[in-house]
Amino acid sequence: MLQNLRNNITGPIALGILVLIALSFVFVGVGGTYNFFGGQYAARVDGEEISLGLFEARYRDFLSDNPAVATAGDAERQQVRQQILDNLIYEQLLENFLDESGYRIGDAQVVDSIREIPDFQTDGQFNRETYNAALLSAGRNSNEFEFAQRMSLRRQQLQLAIAATAVITPAEYRRYINLMTEQRLVTIATFPPDMVDEEIVIGDDEIATYYEQNPVQFELPESADVEYVMISRDDVAAGIEVSEEALLQYYEENRYRYLQDEQREARHILITFGGDEDAAESEANALLARLNNGEAFDELAREFSDDTGTANDGGAFGALTRSQFPSELGAAVFALQPGEIDGPIRTDFGYHIVRLDNVLPQGAMPLEQVRGELVAEIRERDVDDAYRALENDLGSALFDADDIAAAAEAVGTDVQLAEGITRAGGEPFGSNQIAIDTIFDSAILTTGQTSEVVELDNVSSAVFRVARYNEASRQPLDEVREQIRGILTANRIESMLRQRADTLRAEVEAGSEFRSAAEAAGADVSEPLLLSRQNPNADMAVFYSVFAAGRPAENTPVRDVVRTSSGAYAVYSLDAVLPGRPEAIPLAERDTAKLFRAQESGFRDFAAFLLALREEANIVVNEEAVAAADFFQ
């Protein structure tokens, strides 16, 4: 099944499925989103629902990362929504398969993977404060994040299992190496643009004729000089501060959101087996004796612990729930009282000595642990309220006076001027279609009226008044004379060079010796060049043409004409193709190339696997949800 599908994964289908895989499996820091939403479904996959809330959250995240999509057309936004739903369907298909197949990820794997994420490290080492701060800044909590990481690791486990079965045969690999090391012997004759400069004279009559024959080319588009008043959430946010009183009240109102299982803060010293389990146990017992004699736990952990992730912190785990500890270690930690030490405890990693430092009882997380998240939520709420109030003030001022100056005064800002706005846009609005449509609305463009308040995007609003409208007009000939001269000169140069190159090619095809004919035509002729795919050593346009050409027959070189990247024209003579020599590539490079080809093959196998799951699944899509108008329409 995989092989048949794999053979057909090409073109747009391949691109689409590979993009979906990349979106689903590339894990970068804390940027991913895992949401827990209920409500109406967006799709059902073998009976499992993908909630409408999750779908819309993914869509909002995408718009946040790609704001240009918010102002795109309906068709483009619907395409994005469809792709996001497809991605969620593939994720659910995988989750269903993983559940049925019994894929499991241990707590230790989750912890280790999190410790390796650079976003959570300080000076190359995992730092719990950095971890918590990063999650808070991303609007996440540790339970959600660790659950999402566990799911991601399950998927990676499956992907690696499929990729590991990919095979590239010796014959396939040798053909690939032969192709990559192939060399082509070529001689190039180049006609540079400056060789004909002195031959070109452009008269005023030609310029005038070109001007008359191309009336649209020199037309200035209609434009408008626009007065506007703009408000933005960023400006509002700069003036919002969260008081301690407001924070405490909000925390009390939302305690139910931060319930957590009992957590324990503990330290450990790990002595790995290192090939000799008895020696590891003996060393652990010796350290336990030193601890019982009063030596400092954190100092011994820094000196002797083999867990490099915690040793620098004196062996501190941080606050963890029972499920976050490996089973044997967790049983010991949750049997201790604060200050007690236990060990040696044998796990798959080695022998541990543990000390319990503190118990965080089940209940709401302490305020200090969620302070950053709550402050961000309150600021967002207050900014939204203040921004909406400012929008209302702006609208009320216009309703009362229909005066843009009065509107600016009402919101405490100034009327600004943007000149030369066209239907293609202009600063400071760029290509924002909402601003363009408002400015060029017939009711605003030529009447002097002030527009209503319009939301340019999800963070700014504005009102407009056209101070001056400039109709489309044609630039006078004198203003564009030199521009036309340049156009005609470039066209003449290209035509003359092409003619000379075609003439040279015809001569050598008729039997003239290549070098002699090229030099007689005034071309710059290279020495014979041995080109390879790893070492182009020629203009890239010529290089691509040479390697796209067929092999020359015996005593019959392949010749062609190419416009070079610099605007010159070249005629080349491909005289021979030398077969690749794999042994010329260092063995290490060959091994690396083979591994890359196998990984590429495995990636396509995984894409085929996803397609196979989808073909066999019962999928119901809520088409109305996908087609629903979003809040930018």
Secondary structure, DSSP 8 states (H G I E B T S, - for coil): -HHHHHHH--HHHHHHHHHHHHHHH---TT--------SSEEEEETTEEEEHHHHHHHHHHHHHH-GGGGGS-HHHHHHHHHHHHHHHHHHHHHHHHHHHHT----HHHHHHHHHT-GGGEETTEE-HHHHHHHHHHTT--HHHHHHHHHHHHHHHHHHHHHHTT----HHHHHHHHHHHH-EEEEEEEEE-GGGGGGG----HHHHHHHHHH-TTTTEE--EEEEEEEEEEHHHHHTT----HHHHHHHHHHTGGGGEE--EEEEEEEEEE-TT-HHHHHHHHHHHHHHHHTT--HHHHHHHH-S-HHHHTTTTEEEEEEGGGS-HHHHHHHTT--TT-EEEEEEETTEEEEEEEEEEE-SEE--HHHHHHHHHHHHHHHHHHHHHHHHHHHHHHHHHHH--HHHHHHHTT---EEEEEEBTTBBTTTBT-HHHHHHHT-HHHHTT--B---EE-SSSEEEEEEEEEEE--EE--HHHHHHHHHHHHHHHHHHHHHHHHHHHHHHHHHTT--HHHHHHHTT-EE---EEEESS---S-HHHHHHHHHS---BTTB-EEEEEE-TTS-EEEEEEEEEE---GGGS-HHHHHHHHHHHHHHHHHHHHHHHHHHHHHHS-EEE-HHHHHS--TT-
